Amino acid sequence: MAITDTAGTKSAADLKQKLRMHFEEAKQRIEDAEEQIAQLREEDEASLRAAADEVRDRLEQQRNRAEDLRRELQSWLEDKKEHTTEAIASWKQKREIRHLEKRADRAEEHAVNAVLLAMIDADEAELAVIDAIEARLDADAVTR
């Protein structure tokens, strides 16, 4: 039986595909950041500032989404505490599909949200690296 949640997931295969797509996007963004940082010439402070500004803009656009995702993740953790092994076994035994489907939907939502939040965290890490390079350049400029 194919069950569709609000995010459109119909099966474990669909969920895997959706997560794979997000992982690929995250991987590409990290690789792009790595390449961009590698290409930055240490003497080119303007390039560093431009890269930092670009990431800051992206983070600013994602700020509200990140807060929403963090709240959703916390909500899932609270729900998960209520889903004891005994409760889940009881739902299975009694064939309480509604409870099992709701739990599956929430778990899928949690997985997708965790990946999206990781992508935002990767942007924050990229900005931290650029800030560190800028700080090192400032320190090196004084010691030259």
A tleap script that builds the chain and sets N, CA, C and O, in Angstrom:
source leaprc.protein.ff14SB
mol = sequence {
  NMET ALA ILE THR ASP THR ALA GLY THR LYS
  SER ALA ALA ASP LEU LYS GLN LYS LEU ARG
  MET HIE PHE GLU GLU ALA LYS GLN ARG ILE
  GLU ASP ALA GLU GLU GLN ILE ALA GLN LEU
  ARG GLU GLU ASP GLU ALA SER LEU ARG ALA
  ALA ALA ASP GLU VAL ARG ASP ARG LEU GLU
  GLN GLN ARG ASN ARG ALA GLU ASP LEU ARG
  ARG GLU LEU GLN SER TRP LEU GLU ASP LYS
  LYS GLU HIE THR THR GLU ALA ILE ALA SER
  TRP LYS GLN LYS ARG GLU ILE ARG HIE LEU
  GLU LYS ARG ALA ASP ARG ALA GLU GLU HIE
  ALA VAL ASN ALA VAL LEU LEU ALA MET ILE
  ASP ALA ASP GLU ALA GLU LEU ALA VAL ILE
  ASP ALA ILE GLU ALA ARG LEU ASP ALA ASP
  ALA VAL THR CARG
}
set mol.1.N position { 0.845 -1.166 0.000 }
set mol.1.CA position { 0.000 0.000 0.000 }
set mol.1.C position { 0.890 1.229 0.000 }
set mol.1.O position { 1.755 1.358 0.866 }
set mol.2.N position { 0.701 2.130 -0.946 }
set mol.2.CA position { 1.486 3.365 -1.043 }
set mol.2.C position { 0.793 4.459 -0.253 }
set mol.2.O position { -0.371 4.781 -0.488 }
set mol.3.N position { 1.530 5.016 0.682 }
set mol.3.CA position { 0.985 6.067 1.528 }
set mol.3.C position { 1.763 7.338 1.239 }
set mol.3.O position { 2.993 7.334 1.207 }
set mol.4.N position { 1.031 8.429 1.027 }
set mol.4.CA position { 1.669 9.692 0.698 }
set mol.4.C position { 1.589 10.632 1.885 }
set mol.4.O position { 0.510 10.833 2.441 }
set mol.5.N position { 2.725 11.216 2.286 }
set mol.5.CA position { 2.705 12.213 3.351 }
set mol.5.C position { 2.684 13.596 2.727 }
set mol.5.O position { 2.607 13.734 1.507 }
set mol.6.N position { 2.751 14.618 3.565 }
set mol.6.CA position { 2.677 15.990 3.073 }
set mol.6.C position { 3.849 16.345 2.182 }
set mol.6.O position { 3.733 17.248 1.353 }
set mol.7.N position { 4.966 15.668 2.325 }
set mol.7.CA position { 6.134 15.953 1.489 }
set mol.7.C position { 6.096 15.148 0.196 }
set mol.7.O position { 6.956 15.331 -0.665 }
set mol.8.N position { 5.122 14.268 0.046 }
set mol.8.CA position { 4.973 13.530 -1.199 }
set mol.8.C position { 5.696 12.198 -1.224 }
set mol.8.O position { 5.813 11.606 -2.297 }
set mol.9.N position { 6.180 11.699 -0.114 }
set mol.9.CA position { 6.875 10.421 -0.085 }
set mol.9.C position { 5.857 9.295 -0.157 }
set mol.9.O position { 4.884 9.294 0.597 }
set mol.10.N position { 6.067 8.338 -1.050 }
set mol.10.CA position { 5.119 7.240 -1.227 }
set mol.10.C position { 5.683 5.918 -0.738 }
set mol.10.O position { 4.921 5.001 -0.435 }
set mol.11.N position { 6.986 5.802 -0.656 }
set mol.11.CA position { 7.580 4.541 -0.242 }
set mol.11.C position { 8.986 4.797 0.269 }
set mol.11.O position { 9.518 5.903 0.177 }
set mol.12.N position { 9.561 3.751 0.804 }
set mol.12.CA position { 10.944 3.856 1.266 }
set mol.12.C position { 11.863 4.206 0.089 }
set mol.12.O position { 12.820 4.963 0.252 }
set mol.13.N position { 11.575 3.661 -1.081 }
set mol.13.CA position { 12.401 3.961 -2.255 }
set mol.13.C position { 12.315 5.439 -2.622 }
set mol.13.O position { 13.317 6.054 -2.987 }
set mol.14.N position { 11.108 6.005 -2.523 }
set mol.14.CA position { 10.947 7.433 -2.809 }
set mol.14.C position { 11.713 8.271 -1.792 }
set mol.14.O position { 12.365 9.251 -2.151 }
set mol.15.N position { 11.630 7.880 -0.521 }
set mol.15.CA position { 12.350 8.593 0.525 }
set mol.15.C position { 13.852 8.526 0.273 }
set mol.15.O position { 14.553 9.531 0.381 }
set mol.16.N position { 14.335 7.343 -0.060 }
set mol.16.CA position { 15.766 7.194 -0.343 }
set mol.16.C position { 16.186 8.086 -1.503 }
set mol.16.O position { 17.241 8.718 -1.453 }
set mol.17.N position { 15.372 8.139 -2.535 }
set mol.17.CA position { 15.683 8.979 -3.691 }
set mol.17.C position { 15.701 10.451 -3.299 }
set mol.17.O position { 16.593 11.194 -3.709 }
set mol.18.N position { 14.724 10.871 -2.510 }
set mol.18.CA position { 14.645 12.258 -2.059 }
set mol.18.C position { 15.868 12.615 -1.214 }
set mol.18.O position { 16.466 13.676 -1.391 }
set mol.19.N position { 16.232 11.727 -0.303 }
set mol.19.CA position { 17.416 11.972 0.524 }
set mol.19.C position { 18.691 11.965 -0.315 }
set mol.19.O position { 19.582 12.790 -0.108 }
set mol.20.N position { 18.774 11.036 -1.257 }
set mol.20.CA position { 19.944 10.967 -2.136 }
set mol.20.C position { 20.107 12.289 -2.892 }
set mol.20.O position { 21.221 12.788 -3.052 }
set mol.21.N position { 18.985 12.849 -3.355 }
set mol.21.CA position { 19.021 14.113 -4.086 }
set mol.21.C position { 19.551 15.230 -3.172 }
set mol.21.O position { 20.387 16.031 -3.591 }
set mol.22.N position { 19.064 15.279 -1.928 }
set mol.22.CA position { 19.541 16.297 -0.992 }
set mol.22.C position { 21.013 16.082 -0.644 }
set mol.22.O position { 21.768 17.048 -0.533 }
set mol.23.N position { 21.426 14.833 -0.473 }
set mol.23.CA position { 22.831 14.549 -0.189 }
set mol.23.C position { 23.725 14.994 -1.345 }
set mol.23.O position { 24.790 15.573 -1.132 }
set mol.24.N position { 23.281 14.720 -2.565 }
set mol.24.CA position { 24.049 15.134 -3.735 }
set mol.24.C position { 24.176 16.658 -3.786 }
set mol.24.O position { 25.245 17.193 -4.078 }
set mol.25.N position { 23.069 17.347 -3.500 }
set mol.25.CA position { 23.107 18.804 -3.485 }
set mol.25.C position { 24.071 19.305 -2.408 }
set mol.25.O position { 24.851 20.227 -2.644 }
set mol.26.N position { 24.010 18.696 -1.236 }
set mol.26.CA position { 24.909 19.091 -0.149 }
set mol.26.C position { 26.361 18.814 -0.524 }
set mol.26.O position { 27.241 19.639 -0.281 }
set mol.27.N position { 26.603 17.659 -1.112 }
set mol.27.CA position { 27.951 17.292 -1.530 }
set mol.27.C position { 28.476 18.289 -2.562 }
set mol.27.O position { 29.629 18.715 -2.490 }
set mol.28.N position { 27.636 18.655 -3.511 }
set mol.28.CA position { 28.037 19.603 -4.545 }
set mol.28.C position { 28.349 20.963 -3.935 }
set mol.28.O position { 29.326 21.606 -4.318 }
set mol.29.N position { 27.529 21.403 -2.995 }
set mol.29.CA position { 27.772 22.701 -2.354 }
set mol.29.C position { 29.078 22.692 -1.576 }
set mol.29.O position { 29.812 23.680 -1.584 }
set mol.30.N position { 29.372 21.588 -0.908 }
set mol.30.CA position { 30.630 21.487 -0.168 }
set mol.30.C position { 31.809 21.466 -1.135 }
set mol.30.O position { 32.825 22.118 -0.894 }
set mol.31.N position { 31.677 20.725 -2.219 }
set mol.31.CA position { 32.747 20.690 -3.217 }
set mol.31.C position { 32.953 22.063 -3.845 }
set mol.31.O position { 34.091 22.474 -4.073 }
set mol.32.N position { 31.869 22.772 -4.127 }
set mol.32.CA position { 31.975 24.125 -4.679 }
set mol.32.C position { 32.675 25.054 -3.699 }
set mol.32.O position { 33.514 25.862 -4.097 }
set mol.33.N position { 32.339 24.943 -2.429 }
set mol.33.CA position { 32.973 25.777 -1.403 }
set mol.33.C position { 34.452 25.455 -1.307 }
set mol.33.O position { 35.287 26.353 -1.205 }
set mol.34.N position { 34.771 24.176 -1.341 }
set mol.34.CA position { 36.171 23.743 -1.286 }
set mol.34.C position { 36.959 24.325 -2.460 }
set mol.34.O position { 38.058 24.853 -2.290 }
set mol.35.N position { 36.377 24.218 -3.643 }
set mol.35.CA position { 37.020 24.728 -4.852 }
set mol.35.C position { 37.177 26.247 -4.783 }
set mol.35.O position { 38.223 26.791 -5.139 }
set mol.36.N position { 36.138 26.914 -4.324 }
set mol.36.CA position { 36.180 28.374 -4.227 }
set mol.36.C position { 37.276 28.811 -3.248 }
set mol.36.O position { 38.023 29.749 -3.525 }
set mol.37.N position { 37.364 28.140 -2.129 }
set mol.37.CA position { 38.383 28.487 -1.135 }
set mol.37.C position { 39.774 28.188 -1.685 }
set mol.37.O position { 40.702 28.969 -1.474 }
set mol.38.N position { 39.927 27.086 -2.375 }
set mol.38.CA position { 41.222 26.739 -2.951 }
set mol.38.C position { 41.650 27.751 -4.009 }
set mol.38.O position { 42.843 28.008 -4.167 }
set mol.39.N position { 40.702 28.324 -4.729 }
set mol.39.CA position { 41.015 29.262 -5.800 }
set mol.39.C position { 41.316 30.668 -5.292 }
set mol.39.O position { 41.901 31.483 -6.006 }
set mol.40.N position { 40.917 30.941 -4.070 }
set mol.40.CA position { 41.146 32.279 -3.542 }
set mol.40.C position { 42.646 32.512 -3.358 }
set mol.40.O position { 43.342 31.742 -2.696 }
set mol.41.N position { 43.097 33.559 -3.943 }
set mol.41.CA position { 44.497 33.934 -3.741 }
set mol.41.C position { 44.576 34.679 -2.426 }
set mol.41.O position { 43.764 35.561 -2.146 }
set mol.42.N position { 45.538 34.326 -1.643 }
set mol.42.CA position { 45.653 34.932 -0.323 }
set mol.42.C position { 45.811 36.437 -0.397 }
set mol.42.O position { 45.420 37.150 0.527 }
set mol.43.N position { 46.380 36.930 -1.490 }
set mol.43.CA position { 46.593 38.363 -1.629 }
set mol.43.C position { 45.307 39.081 -2.018 }
set mol.43.O position { 45.227 40.306 -1.928 }
set mol.44.N position { 44.330 38.346 -2.438 }
set mol.44.CA position { 43.112 38.939 -2.983 }
set mol.44.C position { 42.030 39.050 -1.917 }
set mol.44.O position { 41.097 38.247 -1.885 }
set mol.45.N position { 42.153 40.033 -1.057 }
set mol.45.CA position { 41.194 40.221 0.027 }
set mol.45.C position { 39.806 40.555 -0.517 }
set mol.45.O position { 38.798 40.207 0.097 }
set mol.46.N position { 39.753 41.223 -1.657 }
set mol.46.CA position { 38.448 41.556 -2.245 }
set mol.46.C position { 37.686 40.279 -2.603 }
set mol.46.O position { 36.473 40.207 -2.407 }
set mol.47.N position { 38.386 39.278 -3.122 }
set mol.47.CA position { 37.746 37.999 -3.447 }
set mol.47.C position { 37.227 37.316 -2.186 }
set mol.47.O position { 36.134 36.749 -2.180 }
set mol.48.N position { 38.016 37.377 -1.126 }
set mol.48.CA position { 37.588 36.791 0.141 }
set mol.48.C position { 36.328 37.480 0.659 }
set mol.48.O position { 35.373 36.832 1.087 }
set mol.49.N position { 36.353 38.798 0.607 }
set mol.49.CA position { 35.185 39.544 1.092 }
set mol.49.C position { 33.951 39.242 0.248 }
set mol.49.O position { 32.848 39.098 0.775 }
set mol.50.N position { 34.146 39.148 -1.053 }
set mol.50.CA position { 33.012 38.839 -1.937 }
set mol.50.C position { 32.459 37.445 -1.641 }
set mol.50.O position { 31.244 37.251 -1.597 }
set mol.51.N position { 33.351 36.484 -1.441 }
set mol.51.CA position { 32.914 35.126 -1.120 }
set mol.51.C position { 32.184 35.112 0.218 }
set mol.51.O position { 31.148 34.463 0.361 }
set mol.52.N position { 32.729 35.828 1.192 }
set mol.52.CA position { 32.085 35.888 2.509 }
set mol.52.C position { 30.713 36.543 2.403 }
set mol.52.O position { 29.750 36.077 3.012 }
set mol.53.N position { 30.623 37.619 1.634 }
set mol.53.CA position { 29.340 38.299 1.461 }
set mol.53.C position { 28.300 37.377 0.817 }
set mol.53.O position { 27.134 37.368 1.211 }
set mol.54.N position { 28.738 36.611 -0.170 }
set mol.54.CA position { 27.831 35.685 -0.853 }
set mol.54.C position { 27.285 34.644 0.128 }
set mol.54.O position { 26.088 34.356 0.133 }
set mol.55.N position { 28.164 34.088 0.951 }
set mol.55.CA position { 27.728 33.081 1.911 }
set mol.55.C position { 26.849 33.718 2.985 }
set mol.55.O position { 25.846 33.133 3.396 }
set mol.56.N position { 27.222 34.918 3.440 }
set mol.56.CA position { 26.405 35.610 4.445 }
set mol.56.C position { 24.994 35.869 3.909 }
set mol.56.O position { 24.009 35.684 4.624 }
set mol.57.N position { 24.904 36.295 2.656 }
set mol.57.CA position { 23.592 36.532 2.036 }
set mol.57.C position { 22.768 35.247 2.007 }
set mol.57.O position { 21.580 35.244 2.331 }
set mol.58.N position { 23.423 34.159 1.614 }
set mol.58.CA position { 22.740 32.867 1.547 }
set mol.58.C position { 22.256 32.453 2.941 }
set mol.58.O position { 21.137 31.963 3.096 }
set mol.59.N position { 23.105 32.654 3.948 }
set mol.59.CA position { 22.729 32.304 5.315 }
set mol.59.C position { 21.583 33.182 5.816 }
set mol.59.O position { 20.684 32.708 6.511 }
set mol.60.N position { 21.625 34.460 5.458 }
set mol.60.CA position { 20.552 35.363 5.880 }
set mol.60.C position { 19.215 34.912 5.289 }
set mol.60.O position { 18.186 34.937 5.964 }
set mol.61.N position { 19.246 34.503 4.032 }
set mol.61.CA position { 18.029 34.028 3.381 }
set mol.61.C position { 17.516 32.740 4.026 }
set mol.61.O position { 16.315 32.468 4.010 }
set mol.62.N position { 18.421 31.959 4.586 }
set mol.62.CA position { 18.064 30.668 5.165 }
set mol.62.C position { 17.793 30.736 6.667 }
set mol.62.O position { 17.363 29.747 7.261 }
set mol.63.N position { 18.038 31.883 7.283 }
set mol.63.CA position { 17.948 31.992 8.743 }
set mol.63.C position { 16.590 31.528 9.283 }
set mol.63.O position { 16.540 30.701 10.193 }
set mol.64.N position { 15.500 32.047 8.736 }
set mol.64.CA position { 14.173 31.653 9.219 }
set mol.64.C position { 13.923 30.170 8.989 }
set mol.64.O position { 13.371 29.489 9.853 }
set mol.65.N position { 14.328 29.669 7.829 }
set mol.65.CA position { 14.151 28.244 7.521 }
set mol.65.C position { 14.933 27.387 8.510 }
set mol.65.O position { 14.441 26.356 8.968 }
set mol.66.N position { 16.160 27.817 8.842 }
set mol.66.CA position { 16.979 27.061 9.781 }
set mol.66.C position { 16.322 27.013 11.156 }
set mol.66.O position { 16.318 25.968 11.807 }
set mol.67.N position { 15.768 28.133 11.597 }
set mol.67.CA position { 15.085 28.165 12.891 }
set mol.67.C position { 13.878 27.230 12.885 }
set mol.67.O position { 13.641 26.503 13.850 }
set mol.68.N position { 13.117 27.257 11.787 }
set mol.68.CA position { 11.965 26.359 11.659 }
set mol.68.C position { 12.412 24.896 11.692 }
set mol.68.O position { 11.791 24.065 12.356 }
set mol.69.N position { 13.489 24.591 10.974 }
set mol.69.CA position { 13.989 23.219 10.932 }
set mol.69.C position { 14.448 22.768 12.311 }
set mol.69.O position { 14.179 21.638 12.718 }
set mol.70.N position { 15.135 23.640 13.028 }
set mol.70.CA position { 15.600 23.277 14.375 }
set mol.70.C position { 14.405 23.016 15.306 }
set mol.70.O position { 14.444 22.090 16.116 }
set mol.71.N position { 13.352 23.822 15.193 }
set mol.71.CA position { 12.145 23.592 16.002 }
set mol.71.C position { 11.495 22.253 15.629 }
set mol.71.O position { 11.068 21.498 16.503 }
set mol.72.N position { 11.427 21.972 14.333 }
set mol.72.CA position { 10.846 20.703 13.890 }
set mol.72.C position { 11.662 19.517 14.396 }
set mol.72.O position { 11.103 18.503 14.813 }
set mol.73.N position { 12.987 19.650 14.355 }
set mol.73.CA position { 13.836 18.563 14.839 }
set mol.73.C position { 13.616 18.348 16.336 }
set mol.73.O position { 13.557 17.207 16.792 }
set mol.74.N position { 13.496 19.416 17.092 }
set mol.74.CA position { 13.238 19.301 18.527 }
set mol.74.C position { 11.878 18.650 18.771 }
set mol.74.O position { 11.736 17.805 19.655 }
set mol.75.N position { 10.894 19.044 17.992 }
set mol.75.CA position { 9.557 18.459 18.115 }
set mol.75.C position { 9.606 16.951 17.852 }
set mol.75.O position { 8.970 16.168 18.557 }
set mol.76.N position { 10.370 16.556 16.829 }
set mol.76.CA position { 10.492 15.127 16.515 }
set mol.76.C position { 11.132 14.385 17.680 }
set mol.76.O position { 10.692 13.292 18.038 }
set mol.77.N position { 12.162 14.967 18.269 }
set mol.77.CA position { 12.824 14.300 19.389 }
set mol.77.C position { 11.858 14.102 20.560 }
set mol.77.O position { 11.890 13.076 21.239 }
set mol.78.N position { 11.007 15.092 20.782 }
set mol.78.CA position { 10.004 14.960 21.842 }
set mol.78.C position { 8.978 13.882 21.486 }
set mol.78.O position { 8.601 13.076 22.337 }
set mol.79.N position { 8.529 13.870 20.231 }
set mol.79.CA position { 7.589 12.830 19.792 }
set mol.79.C position { 8.219 11.443 19.904 }
set mol.79.O position { 7.570 10.477 20.307 }
set mol.80.N position { 9.477 11.371 19.543 }
set mol.80.CA position { 10.174 10.083 19.525 }
set mol.80.C position { 10.250 9.484 20.925 }
set mol.80.O position { 10.184 8.264 21.079 }
set mol.81.N position { 10.389 10.328 21.946 }
set mol.81.CA position { 10.417 9.828 23.326 }
set mol.81.C position { 9.119 9.108 23.670 }
set mol.81.O position { 9.111 8.145 24.436 }
set mol.82.N position { 8.029 9.588 23.093 }
set mol.82.CA position { 6.728 8.982 23.353 }
set mol.82.C position { 6.555 7.658 22.612 }
set mol.82.O position { 5.716 6.838 22.986 }
set mol.83.N position { 7.339 7.454 21.575 }
set mol.83.CA position { 7.231 6.241 20.766 }
set mol.83.C position { 8.135 5.159 21.348 }
set mol.83.O position { 9.178 4.836 20.780 }
set mol.84.N position { 7.736 4.619 22.451 }
set mol.84.CA position { 8.527 3.576 23.086 }
set mol.84.C position { 8.458 2.298 22.263 }
set mol.84.O position { 7.572 2.128 21.425 }
set mol.85.N position { 9.377 1.433 22.506 }
set mol.85.CA position { 9.389 0.136 21.826 }
set mol.85.C position { 8.079 -0.604 22.085 }
set mol.85.O position { 7.528 -1.253 21.197 }
set mol.86.N position { 7.597 -0.492 23.319 }
set mol.86.CA position { 6.353 -1.168 23.665 }
set mol.86.C position { 5.169 -0.574 22.902 }
set mol.86.O position { 4.315 -1.307 22.404 }
set mol.87.N position { 5.123 0.753 22.814 }
set mol.87.CA position { 4.018 1.400 22.097 }
set mol.87.C position { 4.024 1.003 20.626 }
set mol.87.O position { 2.976 0.705 20.052 }
set mol.88.N position { 5.195 0.999 20.027 }
set mol.88.CA position { 5.306 0.639 18.604 }
set mol.88.C position { 4.895 -0.825 18.399 }
set mol.88.O position { 4.170 -1.149 17.459 }
set mol.89.N position { 5.365 -1.695 19.284 }
set mol.89.CA position { 4.986 -3.116 19.181 }
set mol.89.C position { 3.477 -3.275 19.319 }
set mol.89.O position { 2.863 -4.082 18.620 }
set mol.90.N position { 2.887 -2.505 20.218 }
set mol.90.CA position { 1.429 -2.561 20.404 }
set mol.90.C position { 0.706 -2.090 19.151 }
set mol.90.O position { -0.270 -2.708 18.727 }
set mol.91.N position { 1.173 -1.012 18.562 }
set mol.91.CA position { 0.561 -0.503 17.328 }
set mol.91.C position { 0.628 -1.559 16.223 }
set mol.91.O position { -0.336 -1.774 15.489 }
set mol.92.N position { 1.780 -2.209 16.123 }
set mol.92.CA position { 1.936 -3.241 15.094 }
set mol.92.C position { 0.969 -4.397 15.366 }
set mol.92.O position { 0.263 -4.855 14.467 }
set mol.93.N position { 0.950 -4.858 16.617 }
set mol.93.CA position { 0.109 -5.999 16.975 }
set mol.93.C position { -1.364 -5.685 16.743 }
set mol.93.O position { -2.117 -6.526 16.251 }
set mol.94.N position { -1.770 -4.467 17.100 }
set mol.94.CA position { -3.172 -4.073 16.950 }
set mol.94.C position { -3.471 -3.526 15.559 }
set mol.94.O position { -4.600 -3.147 15.248 }
set mol.95.N position { -2.427 -3.497 14.731 }
set mol.95.CA position { -2.556 -2.992 13.363 }
set mol.95.C position { -3.124 -1.576 13.353 }
set mol.95.O position { -4.017 -1.253 12.570 }
set mol.96.N position { -2.590 -0.742 14.237 }
set mol.96.CA position { -3.012 0.652 14.316 }
set mol.96.C position { -2.225 1.448 13.268 }
set mol.96.O position { -1.262 2.153 13.571 }
set mol.97.N position { -2.677 1.302 12.045 }
set mol.97.CA position { -2.011 1.875 10.878 }
set mol.97.C position { -1.838 3.386 11.024 }
set mol.97.O position { -0.790 3.931 10.677 }
set mol.98.N position { -2.857 4.054 11.534 }
set mol.98.CA position { -2.803 5.516 11.647 }
set mol.98.C position { -1.591 5.961 12.480 }
set mol.98.O position { -0.877 6.888 12.097 }
set mol.99.N position { -1.364 5.293 13.619 }
set mol.99.CA position { -0.218 5.637 14.461 }
set mol.99.C position { 1.106 5.320 13.754 }
set mol.99.O position { 2.048 6.112 13.787 }
set mol.100.N position { 1.155 4.166 13.127 }
set mol.100.CA position { 2.384 3.757 12.438 }
set mol.100.C position { 2.695 4.677 11.259 }
set mol.100.O position { 3.849 5.045 11.038 }
set mol.101.N position { 1.655 5.048 10.503 }
set mol.101.CA position { 1.864 5.950 9.368 }
set mol.101.C position { 2.318 7.325 9.835 }
set mol.101.O position { 3.223 7.920 9.250 }
set mol.102.N position { 1.685 7.825 10.891 }
set mol.102.CA position { 2.073 9.138 11.417 }
set mol.102.C position { 3.522 9.111 11.878 }
set mol.102.O position { 4.276 10.049 11.614 }
set mol.103.N position { 3.917 8.047 12.563 }
set mol.103.CA position { 5.305 7.912 13.014 }
set mol.103.C position { 6.258 7.853 11.819 }
set mol.103.O position { 7.315 8.484 11.835 }
set mol.104.N position { 5.889 7.103 10.793 }
set mol.104.CA position { 6.735 6.998 9.589 }
set mol.104.C position { 6.845 8.347 8.889 }
set mol.104.O position { 7.928 8.750 8.464 }
set mol.105.N position { 5.713 9.042 8.772 }
set mol.105.CA position { 5.727 10.363 8.129 }
set mol.105.C position { 6.641 11.315 8.879 }
set mol.105.O position { 7.438 12.030 8.272 }
set mol.106.N position { 6.525 11.323 10.210 }
set mol.106.CA position { 7.360 12.221 11.028 }
set mol.106.C position { 8.838 11.839 10.919 }
set mol.106.O position { 9.703 12.713 10.860 }
set mol.107.N position { 9.123 10.544 10.893 }
set mol.107.CA position { 10.513 10.100 10.766 }
set mol.107.C position { 11.098 10.523 9.417 }
set mol.107.O position { 12.249 10.952 9.345 }
set mol.108.N position { 10.314 10.405 8.363 }
set mol.108.CA position { 10.757 10.836 7.035 }
set mol.108.C position { 10.991 12.336 7.008 }
set mol.108.O position { 11.995 12.810 6.475 }
set mol.109.N position { 10.065 13.072 7.583 }
set mol.109.CA position { 10.203 14.529 7.650 }
set mol.109.C position { 11.468 14.894 8.429 }
set mol.109.O position { 12.209 15.796 8.038 }
set mol.110.N position { 11.700 14.194 9.517 }
set mol.110.CA position { 12.895 14.434 10.329 }
set mol.110.C position { 14.167 14.191 9.508 }
set mol.110.O position { 15.106 14.985 9.559 }
set mol.111.N position { 14.188 13.110 8.768 }
set mol.111.CA position { 15.368 12.787 7.962 }
set mol.111.C position { 15.652 13.876 6.934 }
set mol.111.O position { 16.791 14.320 6.795 }
set mol.112.N position { 14.637 14.298 6.227 }
set mol.112.CA position { 14.805 15.352 5.217 }
set mol.112.C position { 15.244 16.663 5.879 }
set mol.112.O position { 16.154 17.335 5.395 }
set mol.113.N position { 14.588 17.019 6.991 }
set mol.113.CA position { 14.947 18.253 7.690 }
set mol.113.C position { 16.369 18.217 8.218 }
set mol.113.O position { 17.065 19.232 8.190 }
set mol.114.N position { 16.808 17.072 8.695 }
set mol.114.CA position { 18.176 16.949 9.199 }
set mol.114.C position { 19.189 17.181 8.080 }
set mol.114.O position { 20.218 17.823 8.291 }
set mol.115.N position { 18.896 16.661 6.897 }
set mol.115.CA position { 19.793 16.871 5.753 }
set mol.115.C position { 19.801 18.348 5.352 }
set mol.115.O position { 20.861 18.921 5.102 }
set mol.116.N position { 18.621 18.958 5.290 }
set mol.116.CA position { 18.550 20.380 4.927 }
set mol.116.C position { 19.290 21.236 5.948 }
set mol.116.O position { 19.977 22.189 5.579 }
set mol.117.N position { 19.156 20.906 7.211 }
set mol.117.CA position { 19.859 21.651 8.252 }
set mol.117.C position { 21.367 21.451 8.138 }
set mol.117.O position { 22.139 22.378 8.386 }
set mol.118.N position { 21.778 20.268 7.772 }
set mol.118.CA position { 23.204 20.011 7.562 }
set mol.118.C position { 23.750 20.870 6.422 }
set mol.118.O position { 24.894 21.321 6.481 }
set mol.119.N position { 22.946 21.098 5.395 }
set mol.119.CA position { 23.365 21.948 4.286 }
set mol.119.C position { 23.551 23.388 4.768 }
set mol.119.O position { 24.501 24.063 4.373 }
set mol.120.N position { 22.646 23.846 5.613 }
set mol.120.CA position { 22.772 25.198 6.161 }
set mol.120.C position { 24.002 25.272 7.058 }
set mol.120.O position { 24.741 26.257 7.025 }
set mol.121.N position { 24.220 24.234 7.855 }
set mol.121.CA position { 25.403 24.195 8.713 }
set mol.121.C position { 26.688 24.183 7.874 }
set mol.121.O position { 27.699 24.751 8.286 }
set mol.122.N position { 26.651 23.542 6.707 }
set mol.122.CA position { 27.816 23.542 5.819 }
set mol.122.C position { 28.105 24.958 5.326 }
set mol.122.O position { 29.267 25.341 5.188 }
set mol.123.N position { 27.054 25.737 5.059 }
set mol.123.CA position { 27.246 27.138 4.674 }
set mol.123.C position { 27.906 27.914 5.811 }
set mol.123.O position { 28.797 28.732 5.581 }
set mol.124.N position { 27.457 27.650 7.042 }
set mol.124.CA position { 28.056 28.328 8.187 }
set mol.124.C position { 29.525 27.937 8.346 }
set mol.124.O position { 30.356 28.773 8.702 }
set mol.125.N position { 29.840 26.678 8.086 }
set mol.125.CA position { 31.232 26.222 8.159 }
set mol.125.C position { 32.071 26.898 7.078 }
set mol.125.O position { 33.213 27.291 7.319 }
set mol.126.N position { 31.497 27.028 5.890 }
set mol.126.CA position { 32.209 27.710 4.807 }
set mol.126.C position { 32.532 29.142 5.200 }
set mol.126.O position { 33.647 29.614 4.979 }
set mol.127.N position { 31.562 29.834 5.781 }
set mol.127.CA position { 31.781 31.203 6.213 }
set mol.127.C position { 32.860 31.259 7.289 }
set mol.127.O position { 33.691 32.166 7.286 }
set mol.128.N position { 32.853 30.300 8.204 }
set mol.128.CA position { 33.875 30.255 9.256 }
set mol.128.C position { 35.269 30.091 8.658 }
set mol.128.O position { 36.222 30.710 9.133 }
set mol.129.N position { 35.398 29.266 7.627 }
set mol.129.CA position { 36.692 29.069 6.965 }
set mol.129.C position { 37.151 30.365 6.305 }
set mol.129.O position { 38.310 30.760 6.436 }
set mol.130.N position { 36.241 31.022 5.599 }
set mol.130.CA position { 36.595 32.283 4.932 }
set mol.130.C position { 36.982 33.330 5.969 }
set mol.130.O position { 37.961 34.053 5.785 }
set mol.131.N position { 36.214 33.415 7.067 }
set mol.131.CA position { 36.548 34.358 8.138 }
set mol.131.C position { 37.928 34.052 8.722 }
set mol.131.O position { 38.689 34.970 9.028 }
set mol.132.N position { 38.251 32.771 8.877 }
set mol.132.CA position { 39.560 32.385 9.413 }
set mol.132.C position { 40.684 32.800 8.468 }
set mol.132.O position { 41.733 33.268 8.911 }
set mol.133.N position { 40.462 32.629 7.175 }
set mol.133.CA position { 41.475 33.037 6.197 }
set mol.133.C position { 41.670 34.548 6.252 }
set mol.133.O position { 42.800 35.036 6.249 }
set mol.134.N position { 40.554 35.288 6.304 }
set mol.134.CA position { 40.640 36.748 6.407 }
set mol.134.C position { 41.400 37.166 7.665 }
set mol.134.O position { 42.241 38.063 7.614 }
set mol.135.N position { 41.108 36.522 8.786 }
set mol.135.CA position { 41.782 36.853 10.042 }
set mol.135.C position { 43.273 36.551 9.956 }
set mol.135.O position { 44.099 37.317 10.452 }
set mol.136.N position { 43.613 35.421 9.319 }
set mol.136.CA position { 45.025 35.079 9.170 }
set mol.136.C position { 45.734 36.093 8.279 }
set mol.136.O position { 46.865 36.489 8.560 }
set mol.137.N position { 45.072 36.510 7.209 }
set mol.137.CA position { 45.658 37.523 6.334 }
set mol.137.C position { 45.898 38.837 7.080 }
set mol.137.O position { 46.929 39.483 6.895 }
set mol.138.N position { 44.938 39.228 7.924 }
set mol.138.CA position { 45.113 40.438 8.715 }
set mol.138.C position { 46.316 40.309 9.638 }
set mol.138.O position { 47.113 41.239 9.758 }
set mol.139.N position { 46.450 39.161 10.288 }
set mol.139.CA position { 47.581 38.938 11.186 }
set mol.139.C position { 48.894 38.923 10.415 }
set mol.139.O position { 49.889 39.499 10.856 }
set mol.140.N position { 48.890 38.259 9.260 }
set mol.140.CA position { 50.115 38.178 8.438 }
set mol.140.C position { 50.514 39.558 7.912 }
set mol.140.O position { 51.704 39.851 7.799 }
set mol.141.N position { 49.545 40.400 7.592 }
set mol.141.CA position { 49.835 41.725 7.045 }
set mol.141.C position { 50.587 42.563 8.070 }
set mol.141.O position { 51.451 43.360 7.705 }
set mol.142.N position { 50.272 42.392 9.329 }
set mol.142.CA position { 50.920 43.179 10.376 }
set mol.142.C position { 52.344 42.691 10.621 }
set mol.142.O position { 53.220 43.487 10.959 }
set mol.143.N position { 52.583 41.401 10.456 }
set mol.143.CA position { 53.902 40.841 10.741 }
set mol.143.C position { 54.854 40.935 9.562 }
set mol.143.O position { 56.020 40.562 9.693 }
set mol.144.N position { 54.404 41.412 8.434 }
set mol.144.CA position { 55.292 41.495 7.267 }
set mol.144.C position { 56.175 42.690 7.344 }
set mol.144.O position { 56.986 42.917 6.446 }
savepdb mol mol.pdb
quit
